[in-house]
Amino acid sequence: MALIRMLYFSQAAQGISTEQVRAIQQTSQRNNPAVGITGVLVHGGGMFMQVLEGPEQAVLRQYVKILDDVRHTDCQILHISHADERTFEKWSMGLIACKEPLGFECIRVLEHQRTEAIKARVFKDAMQVFIKMLNAAQ
Ligand SMILES: Cc1cc2nc3c(=O)[nH]c(=O)nc-3n(C[C@H](O)[C@H](O)[C@H](O)COP(=O)(O)O)c2cc1C
């Protein structure tokens, strides 16, 4: 089955609480395994960044639902492509909370290859730099 990987940003709803974000993660962890979606959700600086990976139909169906969610607005896809393997195979939906505004520079490289099926390695490297940077900012 063809796997895709999608990375988007959105503006979190004003005043969204930690509990509300935890609830999103819990819903995701409940729903995603059944449809084969894995990924990570980063929340901080009034923004969300999410990677969804899985079978094409499942990811697109879920993204359409997510677009309608009032807990955020202004979804923007930064990267979407076929994927040869998963980057977050062990995470039905990991959650990373960071206090600082998200620093996007290190994943902007992915925007240049917005629709190219880049190797999991390249994607993983960019995500690792990003996650390390978020951890360092805690
Ligand atoms: C930023 C963000 C990311 C989300 N990610 C997921 C997700 O990965 N999986 C999921 O099932 N719901 C996710 N949701 C919630 C969906 O928008 C929606 O509420 C949910 O799919 C409804 O599930 P239910 O029908 O089981 O209540 C997300 C919501 C937001 C705001």
The ligand as an SDF file (V2000), in Angstrom:
LIG
                    3D

 31 33  0  0  0  0  0  0  0  0999 V2000
   -3.6090   19.9300   15.3930 C   0  0  0  0  0  0  0  0  0  0  0  0
   -4.5520   18.7660   15.4380 C   0  0  0  0  0  0  0  0  0  0  0  0
   -4.0940   17.4800   15.1320 C   0  0  0  0  0  0  0  0  0  0  0  0
   -4.9410   16.3820   15.1640 C   0  0  0  0  0  0  0  0  0  0  0  0
   -4.4670   15.1360   14.8560 N   0  0  0  0  0  0  0  0  0  0  0  0
   -5.3020   14.0820   14.8640 C   0  0  0  0  0  0  0  0  0  0  0  0
   -4.8380   12.7740   14.5330 C   0  0  0  0  0  0  0  0  0  0  0  0
   -3.6580   12.5420   14.2080 O   0  0  0  0  0  0  0  0  0  0  0  0
   -5.7320   11.7490   14.6120 N   0  0  0  0  0  0  0  0  0  0  0  0
   -7.0350   11.9220   14.9780 C   0  0  0  0  0  0  0  0  0  0  0  0
   -7.8090   10.9620   15.0250 O   0  0  0  0  0  0  0  0  0  0  0  0
   -7.4870   13.1500   15.3010 N   0  0  0  0  0  0  0  0  0  0  0  0
   -6.6590   14.2230   15.2520 C   0  0  0  0  0  0  0  0  0  0  0  0
   -7.1500   15.4620   15.5730 N   0  0  0  0  0  0  0  0  0  0  0  0
   -8.5590   15.5790   15.9880 C   0  0  0  0  0  0  0  0  0  0  0  0
   -9.4900   15.6110   14.7890 C   0  0  0  0  0  0  0  0  0  0  0  0
   -9.5830   16.9390   14.3090 O   0  0  0  0  0  0  0  0  0  0  0  0
  -10.8990   15.1310   15.1740 C   0  0  0  0  0  0  0  0  0  0  0  0
  -11.3410   15.8020   16.3190 O   0  0  0  0  0  0  0  0  0  0  0  0
  -10.9070   13.6340   15.4530 C   0  0  0  0  0  0  0  0  0  0  0  0
  -10.3730   12.9150   14.3640 O   0  0  0  0  0  0  0  0  0  0  0  0
  -12.3220   13.1610   15.7410 C   0  0  0  0  0  0  0  0  0  0  0  0
  -12.2290   11.8550   16.2190 O   0  0  0  0  0  0  0  0  0  0  0  0
  -13.5150   11.1160   16.8200 P   0  0  0  0  0  0  0  0  0  0  0  0
  -14.4870   11.0500   15.6660 O   0  0  0  0  0  0  0  0  0  0  0  0
  -13.0220    9.7710   17.2500 O   0  0  0  0  0  0  0  0  0  0  0  0
  -13.9940   11.9560   17.9670 O   0  0  0  0  0  0  0  0  0  0  0  0
   -6.2940   16.5730   15.5260 C   0  0  0  0  0  0  0  0  0  0  0  0
   -6.7540   17.8520   15.8290 C   0  0  0  0  0  0  0  0  0  0  0  0
   -5.9000   18.9400   15.7960 C   0  0  0  0  0  0  0  0  0  0  0  0
   -6.4290   20.3070   16.1410 C   0  0  0  0  0  0  0  0  0  0  0  0
  1  2  1  0
  2  3  1  0
  2 30  2  0
  3  4  2  0
  4  5  1  0
  4 28  1  0
  5  6  2  0
  6  7  1  0
  6 13  1  0
  7  8  2  0
  7  9  1  0
  9 10  1  0
 10 11  2  0
 10 12  1  0
 12 13  2  0
 13 14  1  0
 14 15  1  0
 14 28  1  0
 15 16  1  0
 16 17  1  0
 16 18  1  0
 18 19  1  0
 18 20  1  0
 20 21  1  0
 20 22  1  0
 22 23  1  0
 23 24  1  0
 24 25  2  0
 24 26  1  0
 24 27  1  0
 28 29  2  0
 29 30  1  0
 30 31  1  0
M  END
$$$$
